Amino acid sequence: MTHWCGSLFAAVATLAPGPLGAPSPLVNAVPASAIAAYFFHPDAISPDQNTQPPGTVQLLSRLAEQASKWGVFSNVDISVRVWIDVLSALETLTTFPHAAILLDIDAAPRSDGGHELSRCQAALLIHTGPDPSSVDRRIQNLLAKYTNNEHAQLTQSTIQNRPVQLLRDKRLPDWAVIQWGRRGDLYVITIGDQAYEKIAAASEDPSGRLIQDRWFGQAFDQLRVPDAKAALYVNLRRAGTMGDTGLKEKIAEVQRVLRLEGSSQLMATLKQSGRAVLLQASTEKDTQTVHRLLARPLTASEESTIPRDAAWVMSLDVTPSELYKMGWDAYLAAKSPPARQSCLDSWRQMESASQVVIERDVLDHLRAPIVVHNYPPHALGIPLAVTVQIPVSGDVAALRAKVDRLCQYAQEQLKGASILSLVHDPDGTWFIRFGLDGPGVVVTDRDVVISFSPAAIRQTLAARTTTTPPSAP
C-alpha cells in the first residue's frame, strides 16, 4: 500500500546509481524551518562533460536555443518559447546535484471558497562545483528574453559579504523578489523576500539547519539518504498551520485522504539496487516512526513478465483502485466547493455518456502490483517515456469491452479536433495521435500495458519472456 506514488515520477525517468552525499552541501543549506525539500543526484558526470557528445534531448534543446537566438521563434506564441526555455533549463539543471526547498507559503481566501497564492519563499540550490558557467549563461539568456528596463530592475547587493543579484519586476507580485548568487560550490536561486537570507543563514550556522532536527537526522540515517537517487522531505506539522481556517481544513482533509493524518514529518527515498527501484518512506506519528517499503523487488513470477533489457523496474505495491481513490479524493479536497462540484458533475456526465463506471467496470478488475519500467528506451530519451504493466483479474473480455467503450467515447469527443485524435489499431491497441503516434494502452489476456507509443507496446509484448499477445476485439 502506498501514499507516495504521486511524488516519485519526477525522478523516475532519470534513475541511475548516484549518492546525494553524507550529508551533502545541499542538505547542509536547508533551514530547520523548511516546509518541504526535494533532493536529486544526476548520473555520474565526466569532469570533461563539456567535451562529451550531448545526448539527444540535450542536443535538441541546444538547437532550439540557437534557433531562438536566430529569431526563428519570434512570431511563435510565447507559450511555445517558454516551453523551449523550460526544456533547456531542465537540461542544465539535471546535469548537477540540486535541491528544491519550500521555505514558506501562504494563500488568501477567495469569495468562492478557494484560495490563491499570496506569498511564497522558495529556493533552488545547484551544486555546480567550481564552474558555474553553464548556470550563469542560462540565467543571462532568460534575463535577456523576459526582462527589460521598462518592467524590471536588476541590482546587486551583498549578503554575508558575498555578491547577490536581485531582480524586481512590475509584472510580478510585490513579494516575488528573485535573487541569485554563489555560496561556495552552491549556486543559490530564490524567490520571495528574505528567502535568500534564510539559505545564507543555514549555510553559515549549523544550529539552524534541518539536519540538526532529531527526527530528520534519524530518518536520514535509517533510509540511507546518502545512497539515494532522490529524496523528499515534508514537514506535515508546519504545513497544517498555514493559512486561514478554510485552508487548514483543506490541508487536513488532504492529509487524511493520503493516510497521513496525525503524522508530523515524512521522508521518502528513491534508490536503485540492481535493476530494482526501491521506494521507501518514513513518517513520524505520535513520537513513533513508521517505516514502509512502497516499491519492492519483483518476485520471480513477476520478473517473467518484464523484458530482460529493461534497465530498471519499479513494482508499486498498490492497486489501481486504491491509487485512484487517494489521488482523486485528495485532488477534490484541495479544490474550492464550486470547482469540486464541477469536477464531480463532469466525471458523472462522462461515466453516464460512456456507460462505464470507472471504478466498478475498470479499476476493480486490476490488481497489484503496478509495475513501471523503461523498456523500450525512448529514442530521444524523453523523461517519463516509460511502460506500465498492471495485472488483471476476473473477466478479461468484459474489462476489454469496457476499456473499448471508454476509448470510443473519448474518440467521439475528439472528433473535429485540429491535431489530437484517438486511434484504434486492429491488434486492440488504443493510442493518441497528435501528428506523431503518442501514448497508448492495450488489454492483454493477463495485464493492461500502457506505454508512450503503440510501437513501444508491441515491442514490450514481443520482448517479454512469456508473452501473451493482445486479443483483437
Secondary structure, DSSP 8 states (H G I E B T S, - for coil): --S-GGGTHHHHTT-------TT-TTGGGSBTT-SEEEEE--S---TTGGGS---HHHHHHHHHHHHHHTTTTTTS-HHHHHHHHHHHHHHHHTTS-EEEEEEEEEEEE-TTS-EEEEEEEEEEEEE-TT--HHHHHHHHHHHHHH--TTTEEEEEEEETTEEEEEEEETTS-TT--EEEEEETTEEEEEESTTHHHHHHHHHH-GGGBGGGSHHHHHHHHHTTGGG-SEEEEE-HHHHTT-SSHHHHHHHHHHHHHTT-TTEEEEEEEEEEETTEEEEEEEEEETTEEEEEEEEE---HHHHTTS-TT-S-EEEE-S-HHHHHHHHHHHHHHTS-HHHHHHHHHHHHHHHHHHT--IIIIIGGGB-S-EEEE--S--TT--TT--EEEEEB-S-HHHHHHHHHHHHHHHHHHTTT-SS-EEEE-TTS-EEEESSSEEEEEEE-SSEEEEESSHHHHHHHHHHSTT-------
